[in-house]
Every structure is written in C-alpha cells, then in structure tokens.
C-alpha cells in the first residue's frame, strides 16, 4: 500500500512536470515563429509575481482536472485505448483552461500556435508516459510480481467466461484461485473443465480465513442465490476483501452497467443510452465554448439573414417549433423562418405529397418555402439559431435531430425511441450521410450507431465532416 502511494505521488508529479515541459515547448515554438529564439533566452526571461501566482494556480487547476477525470484511479482492468481517451479529455480541458486564463488575464498564451503545440505535446507525452508505465507494470506481473488473487463464487457459464477472460490477459496480473458454489445440476458440466473447485458455499468463510484472497467476484444467479450472495458480500466486507459483481445481471445486450451511490445505498445502474459522468461534462463544456465562438463569428450573418427575411416576406424572423428532446421532454427549437406564415396549418393538405419513408414529412419542392428560405435551407443557415438552444442546454452540437411531435406519433418500433435517451443535436451521422436522401430506417440505425459509439472524439469528427456536407448542400431539403 505504501509503495502504491509513493508510485502514485511520483506519477502525479510527473504529470505536472510534463505539462510544464509542454508549456515551455509551446512558448519556444511560438516565439521562434516570430524569429530566432532559444530555450536559454526563454529561461532568462523575468517572471513577475503576478505571473508566478497565475502559473501556480494553473498547475493546481490542471492537477484537479486530472484527478477529477480519474487519471489516478487503478487502470488494471481497463483497456489502454480507454486510458488514452481519458488522457485526451484531460489535456483538451487543460488546453481550454489555459485559453481561459490567457484570455482573462491578457496573456500571450492564447495564440493558436501556442495552444496547438501545448495540446499536441501534452497529449502525446501523457499517453506515452502511461503506455510506458502500463508496459512496466505488465512486465512485472508477467514475472509473477504485483499479482491479485481472485476467488470466483459461482460455476455457471458467466463465471467461467470471466475466468477465461482473465486467463487470456495474463498481463492484468489476476490469478484465479478457484471456484466456490453449491451443488447444482450444472456442476457436472463444470467438472469437465480444468478449473479448481475449492469449496462449497458453507466452506467459503474457512477458505477466506486460511488463504490469501485479494478479491472475490460474485457470479451467482441473482434470483435463486440472493441470500447466499448477500452473505458472501457481508463476509468479504467484514474482512476488508474487495468484492465485485458481474454487472450483466440480466444479460441485456445493449445496456452498460456502473456503480452509483445514494446516501448509504449503492446501486448498479443499467443504462442503454449515451455514456454518463465525466465525459458528459467534457461534452457540455465543448458545447458551450464552440457555440459561443460560433455565435460571435456568425453575428453578421444573423443580422443580414434577419433583415432579408423581414424585407422579403411578412411575419416573424424566427420559427419556433415544439420538438422532443432528452427523454422525450418537449423543448422549443429555434430556426430562421424559411416558410410563409401559417405553414404548419397547411401541412395537412400536403401529406399526400410526402417524398420520404417513415413518419417524417419532407417535400423537395415544398410550395410553402420562400425564395430566401430555399437559400437558407440549402446552406443550413436556417439552423444557426439552434446555437442558442445548445447554449441553454436543451440541445448539443452533436446528437440525433430533435423531431416534431407529429413525427414521433408515427413511430411504430420501440427501438426507434432509444434515440431520445441522449440530448438532441444540430448535427449527427444522419447529416453527414445525406440528410433527407437517407431512408427513415437507415436514419434511425445511424442514430443508434452514434449512441453506441459515442465519444468526444466522434463528436469532433462529425463536426469536422459537417462543414463539407453543408458546403455541398447534399440532401438538404
């Protein structure tokens, strides 16, 4: 335990050192872009008390961000790709923090080159340092050091699969001591395997007392073995032994499970929507920063568009429509008006002209669209006011499109409704795959694909690919 504490302290110090090093490299690189500038000249620069205090505060903020994002929790059982994504989120937020501090206190660190170099160096060194640490720990475990002795309670198929997973990855350093269970019809199949049956449920306590056990994994069926599982968990807690439960209690194919706490009660949450927790915080932060930047940059377009709408057609500038958002909550979505006044009331008479499959309504040459409206739709300028929906938190930049109430009433499959488990967005896989030219079923499949694959990196990819899709105007209607 003491060695872990020392190792963790050194790891935290190395992270801070890498960030400071990234800051120095970024400073030298940005200075050299304006002419010759050496590292010695950088180190000889005078540092004011104000800048020193800001620098110390920034280091503390970075350290807090890294801790908050779980970079110092045990990663023994997690994939290295997940760890790399955690580092990417942390360094991206560290870069955003540097930008905000630079903007607030008028520092030169908010230059694009400086921030780009800092992000690139801090991310690459952060990932490399963790890959190196993981490699060293794995080599240590492969040599029989730093092993965890695992006892599995249960002999069913799920328990055996879990043991196979641990054995297939010896670098995890998890050694299966054996299995504990009562006599049941499936024991005959279990005895055909090479796994050790160490004792029955009655002998569990004696085995704990007489053997080295680091962790106990309970894989008993929840319905028939509730009291045995509860007793075993209590015995482990009494002796301070880590207890784990296989989370796929109900064998739900799409659901993910995680542990949560309400006061003194612990819960295993089964969730089939988007990931929750820290990643949602990062997504929301990016939504706020990017939407604010876009509103500032596109302010002249907002003004010109409003004037064109007012001058060419009577009625309001904005079209406000009730749509369904997160978990089917009704929200008001804002768009620049592209149709004549009273267009919604005229839709019933045009239903027979609908050109798309499913419950949605689209007409390529809709007679209700104004001349200016055609241009706004073709260029997607009509969607810009939804940046205010993003700022308010009703929507995200990336997510399934919010659907009108009329379209939702036409849903005939429950799996379509899973799209409402995530906050709706301005753009998503549907927008970059052809929009209105995509059949309804494929549209829903793309939304499910987005929910299942969601990550901050996927959001950034979709945002980047949205730009050429908008410029080409493919599928816009």
C-alpha positions in Angstrom: 0.0 0.0 0.0 2.9 2.3 0.9 4.6 1.5 -2.4 1.4 2.3 -4.3 1.1 5.7 -2.5 4.8 6.5 -3.4 4.3 5.4 -7.0 1.1 7.4 -7.3 2.7 10.5 -5.9 5.6 10.2 -8.4 3.1 9.8 -11.2 1.2 12.9 -10.2 4.4 14.8 -10.1 5.5 13.5 -13.5 2.1 14.7 -15.0 2.7 18.2 -13.7 6.3 18.1 -14.9 5.1 17.0 -18.4 2.6 19.9 -18.5 5.2 22.4 -17.5 7.5 20.9 -20.2 4.7 21.2 -22.8 4.2 24.8 -21.8 7.9 25.6 -22.3 8.0 23.8 -25.7 4.9 25.7 -26.8 6.4 29.0 -25.6 9.7 28.4 -27.5 7.8 27.2 -30.7 5.5 30.2 -30.7 8.4 32.7 -30.1 10.5 31.0 -32.8 7.7 31.6 -35.3 8.4 35.3 -34.9 12.2 34.9 -35.3 15.2 33.2 -33.7 14.5 32.3 -30.0 16.4 29.8 -27.9 15.5 27.9 -24.8 18.2 29.8 -22.9 16.5 33.1 -23.8 13.2 31.7 -22.6 14.6 30.7 -19.2 16.4 34.1 -18.8 13.1 36.0 -19.1 11.9 37.8 -16.0 8.9 36.4 -14.2 6.6 38.7 -12.3 4.9 37.8 -9.0 1.5 38.1 -10.8 2.5 35.6 -13.5 4.0 33.3 -10.9 0.8 33.2 -8.9 -1.2 32.6 -12.1 1.2 29.8 -13.1 0.9 28.1 -9.7 -2.9 28.4 -9.9 -2.9 26.9 -13.3 -0.8 23.9 -12.2 -3.3 23.4 -9.3 -6.2 23.6 -11.7 -4.6 21.1 -14.1 -3.9 18.7 -11.3 -7.5 18.9 -10.1 -8.7 18.3 -13.6 -6.6 15.2 -14.0 -7.8 13.8 -10.6 -11.4 14.6 -11.4 -11.2 12.8 -14.8 -10.0 9.6 -12.9 -6.4 9.5 -14.3 -5.1 8.4 -10.9 -7.5 5.6 -10.4 -6.5 1.9 -10.9 -6.5 1.1 -14.6 -5.5 -2.6 -14.2 -8.7 -3.9 -15.8 -9.3 -1.1 -18.3 -8.2 -1.2 -21.9 -5.3 1.1 -22.9 -7.5 2.8 -25.5 -9.8 3.9 -22.8 -6.9 5.3 -20.8 -5.6 7.1 -23.9 -9.1 8.7 -24.3 -9.0 9.8 -20.7 -5.7 11.5 -21.3 -7.0 13.2 -24.4 -10.0 14.6 -22.5 -7.7 15.8 -19.6 -5.2 17.5 -21.9 -8.0 19.1 -24.0 -9.6 20.5 -20.9 -6.1 21.6 -19.7 -5.7 23.5 -23.0 -9.2 25.1 -22.6 -8.2 26.2 -19.1 -5.0 27.7 -20.4 -7.0 29.6 -23.1 -9.5 30.9 -20.5 -6.7 32.0 -18.1 -4.8 33.7 -21.0 -8.0 35.5 -22.1 -9.0 36.7 -18.6 -5.5 38.0 -17.8 -4.4 39.1 -21.3 -1.5 36.7 -21.5 0.1 35.7 -24.8 -0.7 32.0 -24.3 -4.0 32.3 -26.2 -2.3 32.3 -29.6 -3.5 29.4 -31.8 0.1 28.1 -32.4 0.9 28.2 -28.7 -2.3 26.3 -27.7 -1.9 23.8 -30.6 1.7 22.9 -29.7 0.8 22.7 -26.0 -2.1 20.4 -26.6 -0.1 18.2 -29.0 2.9 17.8 -26.8 1.0 17.3 -23.5 -1.3 14.7 -25.1 1.4 12.7 -26.8 3.7 12.8 -23.7 0.7 12.0 -21.4 -0.3 9.0 -23.5 3.3 7.8 -23.9 4.1 8.1 -20.1 1.0 5.9 -19.3 1.8 3.4 -22.0 5.3 3.2 -20.6 4.0 2.7 -17.0 1.5 0.1 -18.2 4.2 -1.8 -20.1 6.5 -1.8 -17.0 3.7 -3.0 -14.7 2.6 -5.6 -17.2 6.2 -6.9 -17.4 6.3 -7.0 -13.6 3.1 -9.0 -13.5 4.2 -11.5 -16.2 7.2 -12.2 -13.9 4.9 -13.1 -11.0 5.0 -9.7 -9.2 2.1 -7.5 -8.2 -0.5 -10.3 -8.7 -4.1 -10.2 -7.4 -5.5 -13.5 -6.1 -9.1 -13.8 -7.4 -11.8 -16.2 -6.0 -14.9 -16.6 -8.1 -18.2 -17.5 -6.4 -20.4 -19.3 -8.9 -19.7 -22.0 -11.5 -22.2 -21.0 -14.3 -21.3 -20.1 -17.8 -20.8 -16.4 -17.0 -18.4 -17.2 -14.2 -16.3 -19.5 -16.4 -16.3 -16.9 -19.2 -15.0 -14.3 -16.8 -12.2 -16.6 -15.7 -11.3 -17.3 -19.4 -11.1 -13.5 -20.0 -8.7 -13.1 -17.0 -6.5 -16.0 -18.2 -6.4 -14.7 -21.8 -4.8 -11.5 -20.4 -2.0 -12.5 -18.1 -0.6 -9.0 -18.1 -3.6 -8.0 -15.9 -1.9 -9.9 -13.1 -5.1 -11.6 -12.0 -4.7 -15.2 -10.8 -7.9 -17.3 -10.4 -7.6 -19.3 -7.2 -10.6 -21.4 -8.0 -14.4 -21.5 -7.8 -16.9 -21.7 -5.0 -20.5 -22.9 -5.4 -23.2 -25.2 -4.0 -24.1 -28.5 -5.7 -26.4 -27.8 -8.6 -27.3 -29.6 -11.9 -24.7 -27.6 -13.9 -21.8 -28.9 -11.7 -21.3 -31.9 -13.9 -20.5 -29.6 -16.8 -18.2 -27.5 -14.6 -16.2 -30.6 -13.5 -15.4 -31.3 -17.2 -13.3 -28.1 -17.2 -9.8 -27.8 -15.8 -10.8 -25.2 -13.2 -10.4 -25.9 -9.5 -13.4 -26.3 -7.3 -12.1 -25.2 -3.9 -15.1 -25.5 -1.6 -18.9 -25.2 -1.3 -20.7 -22.1 -0.1 -20.6 -23.4 3.5 -16.9 -23.7 3.4 -16.4 -20.2 2.0 -15.6 -18.5 5.3 -13.0 -21.1 6.2 -11.3 -20.7 2.8 -11.1 -17.0 3.3 -9.5 -17.4 6.7 -6.9 -19.8 5.6 -5.9 -18.5 2.1 -4.6 -15.3 0.5 -7.6 -13.8 -1.3 -7.3 -10.2 -2.7 -10.7 -10.1 -4.5 -13.9 -12.1 -4.6 -16.0 -12.0 -7.8 -19.7 -13.0 -7.2 -21.3 -14.6 -10.3 -24.2 -16.3 -8.7 -27.7 -16.2 -10.4 -29.5 -13.2 -8.8 -32.9 -14.9 -8.5 -32.1 -18.2 -6.8 -29.0 -17.2 -4.8 -29.8 -13.7 -3.4 -29.3 -14.7 0.2 -26.0 -16.6 -0.4 -24.6 -13.6 -2.5 -25.6 -11.2 0.3 -24.0 -13.3 3.0 -20.8 -13.7 1.0 -20.6 -10.0 0.3 -21.0 -9.3 4.0 -18.3 -11.8 5.0 -15.9 -10.2 2.5 -16.7 -6.7 3.8 -16.1 -7.9 7.3 -12.6 -9.0 6.4 -11.9 -6.0 4.2 -11.7 -8.0 1.0 -12.6 -6.3 -2.3 -15.9 -7.7 -3.7 -17.0 -7.4 -7.3 -20.3 -8.4 -9.0 -20.6 -9.3 -12.7 -22.7 -6.4 -13.9 -24.6 -8.1 -16.8 -27.2 -9.4 -14.3 -30.0 -9.5 -16.8 -28.0 -10.3 -19.9 -29.1 -7.1 -21.6 -27.2 -6.8 -25.0 -27.3 -3.0 -25.4 -27.1 -1.9 -21.7 -24.0 -0.8 -19.8 -23.7 -1.0 -16.1 -22.0 1.1 -13.5 -22.0 1.6 -9.7 -23.5 4.6 -8.1 -24.3 5.7 -4.6 -27.4 7.3 -3.0 -26.6 8.3 0.6 -25.5 5.0 2.1 -27.0 2.8 -0.6 -25.0 1.5 -3.6 -26.8 0.9 -6.9 -25.8 -0.8 -10.1 -27.2 1.3 -12.9 -28.1 -0.3 -16.2 -28.0 2.3 -18.9 -28.6 1.7 -22.7 -28.3 5.4 -23.7 -25.2 7.6 -24.0 -22.3 7.4 -21.6 -22.7 9.4 -18.4 -20.4 11.1 -15.9 -17.2 12.9 -16.6 -17.5 12.5 -20.4 -20.8 14.3 -20.4 -19.1 17.2 -18.5 -16.5 17.4 -21.3 -19.2 17.3 -24.0 -21.1 20.1 -22.3 -18.0 22.3 -21.9 -17.2 21.9 -25.6 -20.8 22.7 -26.5 -20.7 26.0 -24.5 -17.3 27.1 -25.9 -17.9 26.2 -29.5 -21.5 27.6 -29.6 -20.3 30.9 -28.0 -17.5 31.1 -30.6 -19.9 30.4 -33.5 -22.4 32.9 -32.3 -19.7 35.6 -32.1 -18.3 34.7 -35.5 -21.7 34.4 -37.3 -23.2 37.6 -35.7 -23.1 39.5 -39.1 -24.8 36.5 -40.8 -27.5 36.6 -38.1 -28.2 40.3 -38.8 -28.2 40.0 -42.6 -30.4 36.9 -42.5 -32.9 38.6 -40.2 -33.1 41.7 -42.5 -33.6 39.5 -45.6 -36.4 37.6 -44.0 -38.1 40.8 -42.8 -37.8 42.6 -46.2 -38.9 39.7 -48.4 -41.8 38.1 -46.5 -44.2 39.3 -43.8 -44.0 37.6 -40.5 -41.5 36.9 -37.7 -37.8 36.3 -38.3 -37.6 33.1 -36.2 -39.7 30.0 -36.5 -40.2 28.3 -33.1 -41.4 24.7 -33.0 -42.2 22.3 -30.2 -40.0 19.2 -30.6 -39.0 16.2 -28.4 -35.6 16.4 -26.6 -33.9 14.3 -23.9 -36.1 11.5 -22.6 -39.0 13.0 -24.7 -39.1 16.3 -22.9 -40.8 19.0 -25.0 -38.5 21.9 -26.0 -38.8 24.9 -28.2 -36.4 24.7 -31.2 -35.4 28.0 -32.9 -34.7 28.3 -36.6 -34.7 31.2 -39.1 -38.1 31.2 -40.8 -37.9 29.6 -44.3 -41.6 29.3 -45.0 -44.6 31.5 -45.4 -46.7 32.4 -42.3 -49.1 29.6 -41.2 -47.1 26.9 -43.0 -47.8 24.3 -40.2 -51.5 24.7 -40.7 -51.1 24.0 -44.4 -49.1 20.8 -43.9 -52.2 18.5 -43.5 -53.2 19.3 -47.1 -49.8 18.3 -48.4 -49.5 15.0 -46.7 -50.1 13.0 -49.9 -47.0 14.7 -51.5 -44.6 13.4 -48.8 -41.5 12.1 -50.5 -39.7 10.3 -47.6 -40.4 7.0 -45.9 -41.5 6.6 -42.3 -43.4 9.0 -40.1 -41.3 12.1 -41.1 -42.6 14.7 -43.6 -40.3 16.1 -46.4 -41.1 17.6 -49.8 -38.1 18.6 -52.0 -40.0 21.5 -53.7 -42.3 22.4 -50.8 -44.6 25.2 -52.1 -44.6 26.8 -48.6 -40.9 27.6 -48.8 -40.0 31.3 -49.6 -37.3 32.3 -52.1 -34.9 33.3 -49.3 -35.9 30.2 -47.4 -34.6 27.9 -50.2 -31.2 29.5 -49.9 -31.2 29.3 -46.1 -32.1 25.6 -46.2 -29.5 24.9 -48.9 -26.7 26.5 -46.9 -28.1 25.3 -43.5 -28.1 28.9 -42.3 -31.6 28.4 -41.0 -30.2 26.1 -38.4 -27.9 28.7 -36.8 -30.3 29.9 -34.1 -30.2 26.5 -32.6 -26.8 27.5 -31.2 -28.8 29.3 -28.6 -30.6 26.0 -27.8 -27.2 24.5 -27.3 -26.1 27.3 -25.0 -29.3 26.9 -22.9 -28.6 23.1 -22.6 -31.7 22.0 -24.5 -29.6 20.6 -27.3 -26.0 19.6 -28.0 -23.9 20.4 -31.1 -23.8 16.7 -32.0 -26.8 14.4 -31.4 -29.9 12.9 -33.0 -32.1 15.6 -34.6 -35.0 16.7 -32.4 -38.2 15.5 -34.0 -41.6 17.3 -34.1 -44.4 15.9 -32.1 -46.2 14.9 -35.2 -43.3 12.7 -36.4 -42.9 11.0 -33.0 -46.6 9.9 -33.0 -45.8 7.9 -36.2 -43.1 5.7 -34.5 -44.1 2.0 -34.6 -40.9 0.4 -33.2 -39.7 0.8 -29.6 -36.0 0.6 -30.5 -36.5 3.9 -32.5 -37.3 5.6 -29.2 -33.8 4.9 -27.8 -32.7 8.0 -29.8 -34.4 10.1 -27.1 -32.0 8.7 -24.4 -29.4 11.3 -25.5 -29.6 15.0 -25.8 -30.6 16.0 -29.4 -28.1 17.9 -31.5 -27.7 20.2 -34.5 -25.7 17.6 -36.5 -25.2 13.9 -36.3 -24.3 10.9 -38.5 -27.5 11.4 -40.5 -26.5 15.0 -41.5 -23.1 13.9 -42.9 -24.6 10.8 -44.6 -27.0 12.6 -46.9 -29.8 14.0 -44.7 -33.2 13.9 -46.5 -31.8 11.4 -49.1 -31.4 8.8 -46.3 -34.4 6.4 -45.7 -36.0 6.7 -42.3 -35.0 3.2 -41.1 -31.3 3.9 -42.0 -31.6 7.3 -40.3 -32.7 5.6 -37.1 -29.9 3.0 -37.4 -27.4 5.8 -37.7 -28.7 7.4 -34.6 -28.3 4.1 -32.7 -24.8 3.7 -34.1 -24.0 7.2 -32.7 -25.3 6.4 -29.3 -23.4 3.1 -29.1 -20.1 4.5 -30.4 -20.3 7.9 -28.7 -17.1 9.6 -27.6 -15.8 13.2 -27.6 -13.5 12.2 -30.5 -16.5 11.0 -32.5 -18.3 14.3 -31.8 -15.2 16.2 -33.1 -15.1 14.0 -36.3 -18.8 14.7 -37.0 -18.4 18.4 -36.5 -15.4 18.5 -38.9 -17.3 16.4 -41.5 -20.4 18.5 -41.2 -18.6 21.5 -42.8 -18.1 20.0 -46.3 -21.5 18.4 -46.1 -23.1 21.8 -45.5 -21.0 23.4 -48.2 -22.1 20.8 -50.8 -25.7 21.1 -49.7 -26.2 17.4 -50.3 -29.6 16.1 -49.1 -30.8 19.5 -47.8 -34.5 20.0 -48.1 
